[in-house]
Amino acid sequence: MIIRLARETDYVAAVELYAEFGGGVPGISGEEGLAQWRALLAHPGTSVVIAADEGKDATAGEQGKGQSFLPICAIVTLHILLNMTYLGWPYALIGNVITSQRYRGQGLGRQVVERTINMAWEANAYKIMLLTGKGRKDGGAKGFYESLGFSDEDKYGMTLRKLPARK
C-alpha cells in the first residue's frame, strides 16, 4: 500500500471509489468528470491524498486509456484556505473522506487523514475543520475523527445546501 498525492491518471479509480460514497449523492464521470478532476488537482491550495493498492490491478477494461492500474483504497481532499485573522495563517478543510468497503478496518482511512493533517500543519494552518454525517445510528465516523484529535466542543458545524444531503 502506498499513500501519495493523487494524479490525473488516478481519475478512473477515483470515480470508482467516489461511487461507493453512495447515499444518493450525484457523481460526475466521463469527459466532464475528467475535466473536473484535472481542475480539482490543479486548484491552488487543494490536494487529494490516496491510498493505492500496489498489489492489485485496477479494472482491466481501463488498461490502455492512460489511467492508473492501481485501485484507490482510500481518498481524502484537503483545502488550504487563505485567511486575514490569526496573524494571516491559513486554515484547512478536510472533505470527502472515503475508504472502500473492501479495505475498511486496515487503517487506510487513518493514514490518508493523518497525511492531510500533517500537510495542513506544514502549510502553517492554525486549525483544521471537517464535517461528518450524524444520520447513522452508530454515530458514523465521529469517533474515528475524535480518535485523530478532532473535537466538536468549541464550534457548531452547520451547512446550507443547494443539493440534499446524502442518505
N, C-alpha and C positions, 0 to 999 in steps of 0.2 A: 504494500500500500504506500502511496506517495501523496503527501499533502503539498499542494502547489497552487499558484495562481492559474486561473482558467485562461485558455487561449481560444482564438477563433475556431480552431479545429475541434474544440470540445462541444461545438454547438449541438450536434445531433444527440450526443449523450446527455447534455444538459436538458434538452427538451424532453427526453425520455424521463429523466428524474423529476423535472417540474410537473410532468403529467401525474406523477404519484401524489403530488400535493393535494389534488382532488378537491372534494367538497364543493363542487360546482364553480370553482374559480376558472374563468375563461383563460385559456392558454393562447400562445401565439407560436406559429411554426411556419415552415416553408420559407420562401424568399423574404417575406415580410418579417418573419421571426429572425432570420439570419441578419437582416439589416438592423433589427433592434438589438440583437446580441452584440454585433460589432459596435453599435453606439454605446451600449452599456459598458463594454470593456474599454472603450476609448474615453469615457466620461471622466473629466478631471475629478480626482478625489474618490473615485469608485474603484473597488477591487472585488473580484469574485474569487473565493478560495474554494478549492475542491479537494476531495479525497478520491484518487483514481486507483482502481484495482489493476496493478501491473500484471497480475497472473491470469487475467481473463481477457478475451476478445469481446469487443462490443458487437452490436448487431451485424451479422455477416452481410446483410443487404446494403450496408453503408460503406463497405470497402470500395475503394476506387473513387470516392466522392471527396477525398481530401479531408475527411473528418477523422476524429480520434478513434483509435481502435481500443481504447481503454474505457470501460464503463465508469461512470461517475457514481460513487457510492454515497457521497455526502457533498453538500454545497451550501455556501452562505455568501451573502452580499454585504459588503461594508461600504458605507458612505462617510467620508470625512468632510465636514461642513465648516466653512469659514464662519467667523464669529467676531463681534465687536465688544463683547463683555469678557470677563475673566481674563483680562490682560491681552485680549485678542486671540487667546488659544482656541483652536477649533474644538468641535465636539463631534462625536461619531454616532452613527445609526447603523445597527445590525438588522438585517431583514432576510426573509426567505430562507430560513434555516431548514434544510430538508435532508434527512437520511433515508436512503432506500430501505424499504421493508426487509429486503434480503440481508442487509448489513447492520441492522439495528442491534444494539447490545454489545457492540465491539469497540465502543469508544471513539468512533469516527466523527460523530457529531461534536463531541467534546473537542477533538483535535482541531477540526476546522474552525470552531468558535474560538478556541484558545489562540489559534493563529491570528484571527481577526482582532482579538483583544490586544495581542502584542503589537500588531500593526497600528492600531489606534493609539496606543501609548507611545510608540515610536514616532508617530506624527504629532505628538505633544497634545493630544486631545485631553481636555480636562474632565470629560465624562463620556460614557458610552451608554446609549439608550437602545432599548428594544421593546417590542410589544409581543406578547404571546397570547394565544386564544384562551378563553376561560369557559368555553362551552362543554368541554369534556368532563365527565363525572369524576375522573381520576385527577383532575386539576391540570391536565395537559402537560406542557413542558415546563410549567412554573418551577417545580422542584429541581429540574435539570439546570435551569438558569440560576436559581439560588445557589446550587452547588458550585457554580462558577463565580459566585460573588455578587451577582445582581440582586437588587433589593427593590421592593415596592413601598418602602417605608417613607420616603421623602417626596414622592411625586405621584400624581394620578396620570395614568396613561389614557388618553382619550383619542377617539377618531371621529372624523367627519367623512362620510363615504359617498362617492359617486356611484360605485358598484357595491352590491350587497357583500357582506362578509361571507367567508367560506363556511360551510356547514359541517 
